[in-house]
Amino acid sequence: MAFEGLAERLQDTIKKITGKGKVSEQDVKEMTREVRLALLEADVNFKVVKDLIKRIKERAIGQEVMDSLTPGQQVIKVVKDELTDLMGGEHSKIAVAPKPPTVIMMVGLQGAGKTTTSGKLANLLRKKYNRSPLLVACDVYRPAAVDQLETLGKQLNMPVFSQGTDANPVDIAKQAIEEAKENHYDYVIVDTAGRLHVDENLMDELTQMKETVNPDEIFLVVDAMTGQDAVNVAKSFDEQLDISGVVLTKLDGDTRGGAALSIRAVTGKPIKFAGMGEKLDQLEPFHPDRMASRILGMGDVLTLIEKAQTTVDEKQAKELEEKMRTMSFTFEDFLEQMGQVKKMGPLEDLMTMIPGMNKMKGLKNVQIDEKQLDQVEAIVYSMTKEERQQPEIMNASRKKRIAKGSGTSVSQVNRLLKQFNEMKKMMKQMTNMQKGKKAKGFKFPFM
């Protein structure tokens, strides 16, 4: 999860104050001290931390909090509000040109992930916003950069405009826009060259390209794992190109996250998107309020719903609901649901989006091994169609055959069958919850 270390420290800190019936000024001072240390350890810019803590302290010691019936909860709200403001307040939408195409320049240092991010952004624009983007290969210096973008284009079934490595990048971008106009593309995403550091030649070329193509957006692609360097890079690019937004990559990695929290405050430019994994569908619009909720362990239901909407077929969902009500859910339905859940991303990340999940006993440091889910799939795939639809026909010889076919043991097959029956009962109970009945818990198979 993004900001994992920071999230853990902040959640432990605010937990101490949450349940208090009365919050003293000393309590607030102790909490803000811990918050300050947590942010500094996460590599957040010192000046940014100083200003943030000052605002939290002023609001938390204010009359509104102290006189509240739930002062602990009010303090948490203050921290969440201030974290949200620090990251930009509200989601900054992507620009739309008055007349198509909308031109987006992707800039940044070499190795930040510009080319892959360009492909991800094109994919997101098509899937989420129903747009038709054109990718443009303008990085003519890095070996195989043009090939990489063309390969991404093939993977995504997306058009790529390129003229090899001998053409002038500015001319390539200019001609790509003409191509987009002729073929009615909504967006032109220009993948520009990068260097290992900010230099004069790079900036001259990018400035010339900006003046020639007049982009609607200039997105700076920043590797979130580079720490404070990311903030310095952002300042340099912004001073010379006046960037319109930032795209953070590798936010799912082993990053302390401080750069992400600092960039908005230092440059005044919004974080527009965040790369949450290596796959081409793992780029998310950046919502400061949702990210603040995730950092503080409050979940992120809206993003979870959006992920579900993009992967779950509405007709299938209605059919599933009917099967849950009538307890006619089969192993074939189970396989289908597992496939849809996997498309939504790593289960550990999904769990952080569920409010209160971090507080559930035994789940705080749970590591979900995706291989265990593969084992479950292997068992189900080793069943015949009849067995998947009627698990009750299973006898000892059938179980033995399934265990052998899936590379598991008979006891694992038995455990899955038992948990599948429990799940069916739980589904039945879920329909009864509306009548006030409480559903029992259910464990993932083999966990």
N, C-alpha and C positions, 0 to 999 in steps of 0.2 A: 504493500500500500504506500501511496505517496506520503511523505513526512512521517514515516513510521516512528522514528526515535522521538521526534518532537511531539507527536500525538500521544505517545506513551507517557512522557514526562508531564505534559499539560493535563492529561486525564487524571493522573495520580494526584497532581497538585489541586485541581478543582474539586476532586472527590472529597477532600478534607473539609471543604467549606459548604458543599451542597446541602447536607442535611441539617445544618445549624439553624436553630430557631432564632438565634440572634447573632449578628455579625458585628464584631468590634472593629475599630480602626486598626488595631494591632493585627487582627486576622487578615484584613485586606493587605496590610504591609507585608506580612509573611507570604501571602499568596502571590503578590506582585513580584516579590523577590525571586520566588521559585519560577514564575513565568519568565522573568528577565533572564535567569540562568538558562532555562530551557531554550529560549530563543537564541541566545548567544552561542550555546552549544550547537544549535542547528545551523550556525553560520549566517544568521541574519545580521545585516549591517548594524553596527553599534549605534549610530545616530538614529536609525529607524526604530531600534529597540527602545532607546531612551524616550523618544517622542510617544511611542505606543504606550509604554508603561505609565508615563505621565498622564495620558488621557484616561487610561483604565482606572488609575488611582483616583483621579478627580471625580469621575462618574461613580465609582464604587463607594466612595465615602460620602457621596451626595445624599440629600434628604430623601430622594425617590427610593433609593435602595435601603437605607437605614430604617425608614418607617414602613417598609414593605412587610407583609405577612410572611413572605418567603424570601428573606434577604439573600440566602445562599443561592437560590435559583436566579435572583435578579443579578447577582454578581457574575454568574456564568453567562447570562444574557449580555452583560456589558462586554465581557471578554470576547464572546462570539461576534457581537456587533463591530467591535474594534478590529478584530482579525479580518472580518469581511471588508471593512473600509480600507484596511491596509492593502488588501489584494485587489482593490478596485471598486468595491461597493456592489456593482451589478454587472451582469454579463454584457460584454461589449459585442454587439452583432457585427457580422462581416458586411462590408460596404457593398452597395449595388449601384453600378453606374447608371445615370439617367438613360443612356443608350448603350446597349450591349456592344462589345463584351466588357465585363468588369476585369480590369488588369491587376494581377497580384504579383508583386516582385518578392521572391523568397531570398533573403540575404542572411549572411552569417559566416562564422569561421569554418574552415575545413574540418570535417569530423563531427560537426554538430548534428548532422542528420538532415540536411536540407533536401537532398534528392528524395530520400524515403518519405520525408514529411510532405513534400510536394505531391507524391503519389497518394499518400493518406488523405490529404486535403481534397484532392480531386475526387477520391472515392467517397468522402463524407459529403461533398457538395452534391454528388449524383444521388447517393442513397437517402440522405436526410432531407435535402432541399429540392430534389428532383431537377438539378441543373445539368447542363452538358458542358463540361470543362475541356480545355485543350492544354496539354502539358507541353512546355517549351524547353528544349535542352540548350541552355546557354553557358554551361560550364565546359568550355572547350579546352581547359588546361589540365584538369585532373584526369589521370589515366582512367579510361573506362567509364567516366561519369555519364557520357552520352549513352553508352551501351546500357548502363544501369537504369537510366530513365526509360529507355525503350523497352527493356525487360519488364519493368514495372507496368508500363503501358499495356504490354501483352497480357500480363497476369490479371490486370483489371479490365481488360478489353476496352482500353481508353486510348484515344488518339494522341500521338506524340509528334510535335513538329521539331525536326532537327535538320541540320545541314552539315553534319560531321564536325570535325575539330579544326578545320582550316578557315572557316568563315569568321567574320567579326561578330562577337556576341550581341552588340547593339543592333547590327543589321538583322541578325536572326530574330531578335525580339520584335523589331519593327515589322518584318515580313510575316511573323506569326500572327500579329494582330490583324493584318490584312486577310490572312487565311481564315481567321476566326470570324471576321465580318462576312466573308463570302459563304462560309459554311454554317453560319448561324450558331456559333458556340457562345454560351452565356459568359463563361469565365476563361481567362487566359492566365495560366500559372507559370511564371517564368522562374526556372531553376538557375540561379546565377552562380558564378564561381566564388570560391572562398579561399582563404589563405590560412596558414597556421597561426598568423597573428594579424592584427590590423595594420595594413601598410598603405602607403600613398598610391601605388599603382592600382590596388584593389578599389580604393575609394574613388579614384578618378574615373575608372570604368563604370562603377555603379552610379556615380553622379551623372555621367554622360547618358547612361541608359535611362535613368529617372527623367532627365530633361527631354529625351527623345520619345519615350513611350507614355510619359505622364500617368504613372500607375494610380489606381484608386486606393490601393493598399500596399504598404511595404511592411512585410512581416519579417522580423528578426527571429531566426531560429537559434535557440540557445539550449545547450546541454545543461540540464539541471544539476548534473553531477560535478560541474566545474566550480561550484561554490562562489566565493566573492569575485573571482575572475569574470563570472557571467555578468555581474553588475557593471564591472569596468568596461566589458565588451559592449554591453547595452548602451552605456553612456557614450562611448566613442561613435557607434553607429548612429545613435540618435542625433548627436551634435552635427554629424556630417550629412545624414540623409533624411533626418526628421521622420523616423519610422512611425508607422501608425499603430503597430501592435507587436506583441511577442508571442512566439509559439515555443512552449517548453517541451523538450524531448527527454526521454528516459526518466520521467517522473515516477515510474514504477520501480526504478532501480534502487540500489543501496545509497540513497541520497538523503542528506540531512534536510534538504528542502529550503534552506535559508535564502538561497539565491532567488527562488520564486517569490518569497515573501518580500524581498528587498527591491526587486526590479521595478515594480509598480510605483513604490514610494520614491525611488531615486530618479526614475526617468519621467514619471507621470504618464507613461503609456500603458495601456491595458494588456493583460495577458489574454489573448484571444482563444488559444487552443492549448491542449496538453496531450502529449503522447504518453499513453498509459501501457505500452507494450510494443513488441516488435511487429505484430501482425498488422496488415494493411487496413484493418477496420478498428484499430486501437488508437484513434485520435478523437478526443472529446472536446466540445465547446467548454471553455473554462468559466465556471460559475463560482465567483468568490464566496457567496453565501453557502453554497453546497459544500465547497472545499473546507470552509471553516467548521461546518457541522461535522464533517468526516474527521477533521483533526481533533475535535473535542469529543469524539465518540458518540455523536448524536445521530449518526446515520445519514443517508442521502437517498431518501425514497424516490425523489423525482428522477434522478439519474437512473436508478434501478428500474423504474417504470418505463423510461425512455429506451433503455436497453431491451427490456422485455418486448416493447412495442415493435422494435426493429427485427426481432428474431422470432416472435410468436405469431403464428397465423391466427387471425380472428375466428375463422370458421373452425379450425382445429381446437381452439380454446373453448368454444361453445360445446363442441362434441365431447371434450374432456370433462367439462363441468357436468354434463349429463351422465357420463360414465361414473364420475365420482359420486353423484347422487344415488345412482342405482347399484353401486358397488360392482360394476361390470368392467372395471379397469383391468387390463391384461398386461402381461410382460411386454407385448409389442408396443402398447401405449407408453410403458415405462421407458423403453429404449428411445422412443421418439422424444419424450420429455427430457431425458438425459442429454440427447443431442442438442436440444434447444438451449438447455442451461449452459452447456459447454460453449456454445456460440457467444454467450453473454460475457465470457471472460473467466479468469481464474476464480474458483469458489471462495478463496480467502478474501479477494477484493469485494466480491458480491456481499459477503457476510458483514464487511465493515459498513456497508450502505444500509443495513437493517438497524433501525434505532434500538438501542438497548442490548444489542447482541454482544457488545464488548463487556457488558456487566453480568452476562449469564455465567453461572458457575461452570468452570471447566472449559469455557470457550475463549477465555481471554488470550491464551497463547496457543490456541489450537492450530496445528499445521495439517492442512488437508492434502493428503497424498493423492494426486490425480491418478497414479498408477493403481490405486485401490479401486477407483471408479472404472478403470480399464478392465480390471479383473471381473467386476460385476458385469460389465458389458460382454466379456468373453464367455461367462457362464450362460447369460441369456442367449447369446448367439449360438451356443452349443446345444440349445434346446430345439426340438422340432416345432413346427408351427402349431401343432396340436397342443404340445406341452406349454407353449407360451400363452395360449388362449385358455387352457384348462390346467393350471398348475396342480390341481388336486389329483390328477391321474398319476403323479410321480410315485414310483415305487423304488425299491432299493437298486434294481438293475439299471433303471433309467438314470438315477442319481449318479451311479458309478460311471456310466457312459458320459454324462455331462461333465463330471469332474475331470475325467481323462481328456475329453475334447477341449476343455478350457484351461488345462494345466493347473487346476486347483484341487482341493480335497473334497471328499463327500461332506465333511463337517462344514466347509465353507458354503457348499450348495445348500445344505440344510439351513444354515444361518440366513442365507439370502431368502429362501422360501418363507422362513418364519417372519423375517422383517418385512417381506412383501405383504404378508397377511396382516401384519400390524399396521402397515401403511394404508391398506385398504380400509381397515377399521377406523383409522385416524381420519381418512377422507370422509367417511360416513359421519364421524363425530363433528367434523368441520361444518357439515350441513346442519347439525343439531345445535351448534354454538349460537346460532341466531335465536334459538329457543332457550338460551341460558345454560346449556350444558357445556362443561369444560372438556376440551380435548386433551388426551394424554400426549406425552412427548414421543418423538420418533428419532432414532439414531440412523445416521448414514450406514449402509452395509459395511461390515468389517471394521467399524470404528468404535 
